[in-house]
Amino acid sequence: MKRHLWLPSFLIIGLAIAPTAFADADAEREALAKIIHELNTLEPLIKRAEANADQDSRIRFRYDWLRQDLKQIRDGIQSHIDSPRAQPRSLPPLRGDYRR
């Protein structure tokens, strides 16, 4: 194989791999959105537990703290989902002709 023929092969492989990286990023964002959805479904359970709590107990569970922590987790995940994807770097053009 001539030396200058291997370059197109690497470019084709690189272009084939790039969509996979975006697909993985999309899959990650989808999974994170599912986590947010699942966290949101905890609210009715938290309300039920809070309603059943013994108000005369000496040590009480801090439902407000739990809600604050869950909100902080949701906000952090949402921030990651909403952040722009890294833009590809621009590279200088290839010369293509390596002979003198």
N, C-alpha and C positions, 0 to 999 in steps of 0.2 A: 504494500500500500504506500502510495506517495505521501510525503509528509504534509503537504498542503490539503490533502483530502480528509484528514482527521478532524479539522476544524469544524466543518459543517456537521459532522456527527455529534460533536460536543454541544453545538448550538441546538440541535434538534433535541438531544437529551435534556438540556437545560430548559427548553421551552415545554417539554413534556412534564417535567417535574414542577414547574412553577404553578400550574393550575391545581396540583395536588396540595401545595402549601396553602393556597387560598381555600381549598375545600376543607382542609383541616381547621383553618381559622373559622370558617362558617360553621363547622360541626361543633367547635368549641363554643362559639357564641350561642348556638342553639341549645347546647347542654347547660350553659350558664343561665339562659332565659328560663329553662325548665326549673333550675334550682330556685330562681326568684319566684316562679309560680308556686313551687312547693312551699317555700317560706311563707308566701301569702296565705296558703291554706292552713297555716298554723294558728292564725288569729282566732277562728271560732273555738279551737281547742283551748287556747289561752283564756279566752273569755269564760268558757265553761269551768275550767279549773279555778279561775279567780272567783267565780260565783259560788263555787263549792268550798272555798277556803274557810277555815275556822277563823272568824273575826276576833275571837277571844284568845287565840294562841299567843304565847309569849314570843315565839319566833315566827315571823311571817315571811312568806316568799315575796320577793319584790318583782311583781309582774311589770311594773313600769320600767325597771331596769332591763328585764327580758325583752320588752318591746323596743327599747332604745338600742340594745345590742343587735337584735334582728334587723332593725332599720339600718343600722350602720353596715351590717353585712350586705343587705340588699343594695344600699347605695353604692358600696364599693364594687359589687358585681356589675351593677348598672353602669357605673362609670367606665369600667373596663369594656363593656359591650358597646357603649356609645363613643369610645375613643376611636379616632380615625386609624385606619390601617396604616401600617408603615408604607410609605411610598417607595417604590423602587429607586435605587440610586441611578443617576444618569452616568453612563460610562462613555469615555471617548470612543469614537468610531475605530473599528479595526482597519488596518491597512489593507489586508487581504493579499497583497503581492509581496512575497518575501525574497524575491530574487533581485539581484543587483544588475 
